[in-house]
Amino acid sequence: MKNFGRIAATLSVLLLAVGSLSAQDLKTDYDHSVNFSQFKTYTWLQVKTSNSLWDERLKNDVNSALIAKGLTEVPSGGDLAIVASRTSQNEQTLNTFYDGLGGGWGYRGFGGGGFGGFGESTTTTDTYVVGTVVLDIFNGNSKTLLWRGSADGTLSGNSNKNIANLDRAIEKLFAHFPPGSSKR
């Protein structure tokens, strides 16, 4: 029965890991007083990631999204100015699994209450890497922040999967951009 508990614990950890690979937490916020339809061009101020390979990937994805919305990139002096960054950090989670033996609460073997029985539990610690992409869009003239989008997601050891997750995140972040307009 001990082995069954360990197998169940291992399967649960694997299912949790597979499920978290595609999980993305997306957030956007913007200045509600701004009419975004007035902006036609944008300029990149900075792209900063912890891996230079991601600089171009991130920039290309954002360019594709903005061009699809009718905006045009210009080398300098754009109506909008963009700063993008990507960071990663280690996170940990504790998983406790019980073997189902021992009755637990409400076990009726000894007077109908209490803990009863002697089951086993296994607690494991899982470490995973979370990547965060933050995009800030400023007014190119006043330099005030107009829009911020962020995407958090678990990174895998598979570069192609991480690139696909970045593509999906940028697509979702810009799905309702510019705010207040369904025309773009």
N, C-alpha and C positions, 0 to 999 in steps of 0.2 A: 504494500500500500504506500510505503514511502516513495517508491519509484514513480507511482502514479501521480503523487503530489508534485514531484520534481518535474515530470513531463508536462503536467498542466501548467506549472509556473513558467517553464521555458516557452511553451506555446503562447501563453498570454503575453510574455515579454516580446516575442517575435511579432505578434499581431499588433501590439502597441507601437512597436518600432516601425512596422510597415505603414500603419495608419498615420503616424506622425510625419512620415517623409513628404507627403503631399499637403500637409496642413499648412495653411498660410493665414496669418492674421493681418488683415489689411485695414488701414485707417486713413481717412482724408479729412481735412478741415480747410476752410477758406474764409476770406473776408467777405461776408455777406453783403456788404455795401458796394462792392465793386461790380461793374458791368464788364464781364470778361469778353464780350463780343467786340470791344474796342481794340483788342490786341491782335496784331497780325503777324508779328515777327518775334523771334526769340534768339538769345545769345547764351552760349554756355559760359559760365564764370568759372566753374570748377567741377571736376569729377574726381573723387577721392575714394579709392577702395584699398583694402589691404593686400590686393593682388592686382598687379597692372594688367593682367589678362582680362579682368572684369571691367576695367575702365571703358574699353571700346564696346564690350557687350552691353553694358548698362547704357552708354550713350546711344548706341545704335537702336536699342529697344525704345528708348524715350523719343528719339528722333522719329522713328516710324510711327509712334502713337501720335505725336504732335503734328506731323505732316498729314496724317490721316484726318486730323481735326481741322485742317486748313491753315495751319501756321507754317511760316517759312523761317528756316534758320538763316541768320546773318552773322558774319564774323564778329561784329561789335555793334553796340548801340541798339540792340533789339528792344521792342516794347516790353518784353519779358526777359528776365535773367534767371538762369537755372543753376542750381548747385545740387549735386548728387553725391551721396556717399553710401558706402557699404561696409559694414563691420560684422564681425562674428565673435561669438563668445560661447564658452562651455556652460551648459546647464545640467543639473542633476535632478533625477526623480527617484523616489523610493517606491518600490512595489512590494506589497506584502500579500502573500498567497496562503490560503488555509487549505488543509487537506480534507476538510469536510467531516472529520471524525470528532467525537467528543461532545456532541450535543449542543454546545453553545448556550445562549440565553434560552430560557424556557424548557430546558431538558427536564423531563419528568421522572428521571430515574431516582432522584432523591428528594422527595417531597414537592416536586413540581416547580422548582425554581432554582436560581443560582446558576453557576457555570456548568457543573457536571462534566465528566469525561476528561480525557487528556489528549486533545488533538495537537497537531503540529502546524507551525507556520514557518514560512520561509520569506525573508526579506532580502531583496536585491537592490543594488544601486545601479542605475543606468546613467551614463554620461552621454550627452549628445550635443552637437554643435548647432546653435541657432544663428542664422544670418539675418541681418536687418538692412534693408535698403531704405534710405530716406531721400526724398526729393523735395526741394524747396524751390518755389517759383516766386520771384520778386518782381515788383514793378521796376522796369529798367530805368526809369527816370527818378522816381522818388526813393527807390531802394527799399521799399516796405514789403514785408512778406505778404503775399496774396493767397498762396495755396501751399499746403504741405500734405504729402502722401508718404506713408510708410508701409512696408511689408515685412513681416517677420515670418520666418519659416525654417524648418529643420533642414540642415544641409546633409547630404549623403556623401559617400566616398566616390560617387559616380558623377563625373563632370558633366556628362550629357544630361543627366537627370536634373542637376542643379541649374544648368542653362535653360532647360525646359521650364523649370519652376520660376526662374527669373522672367522668362517670356510671358508666362501666365500672370505673374504678379503685376508686371507693368501694364499688360492689357487690361486687367481688372481695375488697377488704380485709375487709369485714364478712361474707363468705360463711360463715366458721367462728367468728363471734362470737356469743355469748360463748364463750371457750375452754372445752373440756371438757363442752360441752352440745350435743346435737344437737336438743334440744326447741325452742329458740327460733329 
